[in-house]
Amino acid sequence: MSGSPGLARRLGTGDAVVIGLGSMIGAGVFAAFAPAAQAAGAGLLIGLAIAAVVAWCNATASAQLAAQYPASGGTYVYGRERLGDWWGFLAGWGFVIGKTASCAAMALTFAAYAAPAGWQRPVAVAAVLALTATNYRGVTRTAGLTRVIVTVVMAALAVAVAAMLFGGPAGGPGPEDWAVEGGVLGVLQSAGLLFFAFAGYARIATLGEEVRDPARTIPRAVLLALGGAVVVYLVVALALLTALGPDGIAGTTEPLAAAVAAGSWEWAGPVVRIGAAAAALGALLALIAGVGRTSLAMGRQGDLPRYLAAVHPRFAVPHRAEVTVGLVVCLLVLTVDLRGAIGFSSFGVLLYYAVANAAAFTQDGAHRRFPRWLQVLGLLGCLVLVATLPWQSVAAGIAVFAVGIAYRATRLRLAAR
């Protein structure tokens, strides 16, 4: 929309790192370990390592591309610039549908820890509406609130890990009881589910139009945020296995709360619940912002309705896109379950990063910061993890991608007439 104002560059490196951490830590620590343990048992540690390697390859590709194309939209923009309009559309569509599902997963995770039985879905809807209103007021408010949330979450995780390691149940399962289940397929499936936890660094790239000195800030922030998240996930995974064992993790939707409750530090239980609720809110806050910016970029090109391309003249945010995202997430919260949302999100986001790796592979020496073999490894890793996700997630993802392709093909055909 040529007459629309642009977004304002208000975020520094620290703000960008915090937004990435807020997305990643909330997206998986309290939600993704249970389905990963169901798929692979103690093999979730191997799955975590695989997910981290694939995420690192994807992060280097995203950082390299963001330095050359510092605009809102992330891989939607990179795919269009490097591979062609259709590849950019597929990346953007995968991000929007995948991360909209992530928003629902985070809202449901928040409600699972913060609301009594029977009230979880209404509380999740209320959280979505409140955070959409916060994002509406400007990106600096988003960054400021995320900073507070990340501080609360890190403190709660420190308490939880200490409670599991030093106040856990006597005679808990030892490493000799940590059986790998599901074989190679189970381990790869756990990696695909845990990849959901590491995808938050994409939020930094999608905010490229609002970061100061983006060519320097975005690559640093992406790698710092991902490195910090990997350390946090590894420590928490080991503590959970020590306290509950693989079967105990797989048997609950709230593994950290269950692990702390099984030990002697009774006072730590409420702290963990507060931290879990805050983590989910932080992830949800950053997710709504990221999906809104990608929807803005797609609206500018007509790949989503141009109505979404508006930027608020006072708050400098894509207000129509964010309100629309918030309403769609509310609908999902009322209709989906947590594991289904995680699997569907992983499907869309893994394909998004497959396009990112392919786009980064085509960059020339002047813009190249990382070796091409990282992008080859990242692309192959994304495709393998997509293929091993639960079949329900794959089927739903293919169906939704087919809808997106049909929508764009119809729009182009009508425009040609």
NORUR-V863649 format. One line per field, one symbol per residue. ss: DSSP state (H for helix, E for strand, L for the rest). burial: I if it has 24 or more other C-alpha atoms within 12 Angstrom, else O. Layout:
ss = ???
burial = ???
This chain:
ss = LLLLLLLLLLELHHHHHHHHHHHHHHHHLLLHHHHHHHHHELLHHHHHHHHHHHHHHHHHHHHHHHHHLLLLLLHHHHHHHHLLHHHHHHHHHHHHHHHHHHHHHHHHHHHHHHLLLLLHHHHHHHHHHHHHHHHHLLHHHHHHHHHHHHHHHHHHHHHHHHHHHHLLLLLLLLHHHLLELLHHHHHHHHHHHHHHHHHHHHHHHHLHHHELLHHHHHHHHHHHHHHHHHHHHHHHHHHHHHHHHHHHHHLLLLHHHHHHHLLLLLLHHHHHHHHHHHHHHHHHHHHHHHHHHHHHHHHHHLLLLHHHHLLLLLLLLLHHHHHHHHHHHHHHHLLLLHHHHHHHHHHHHHHHHHHHHHHHHLLLHHHLLLLHHHHHHHHHHHHHHHHLLLHHHHHHHHHHHHHHHHHHHHHHHHHHL
burial = OOOOOIIIIIIIIIIIIIIIIIIIIIIIIIIIIIIIIIIIIIIIIIIIIIIIIIIIIIIIIIIIIIIIIIIIIIIIIIIIIIIOIIIIIIIIIIIIIIIIIIIIIIIIIIIIIIIOOOOIIIIIIIIIIIIIIIIIIIIIIIIIIIIIIIIIIIIIIIIIIIIIIOIIIOOIIOOOOIIIIOOOIIIIIIIIIIIIIIIIIIIIIIIIIIIIIIIIIIIIIIIIIIIIIIOIIIIIIIIIIIIIIIIIIIOIIIIIIIIIIIIOIOOIIOIIIIIIIIIIIIIIIIIIIIIIIIIIIIIIIOIIOOIIIIIIOOIIIIIIIIIIIIIIIIIIIIOIIIIIIIIIIIIIIIIIIIIIIIIIIIIOOOOIIIOIOIIIIIIIIIIIIIIIIIOOIIOIIIOIIOOIIOOIOOOOOOOOO
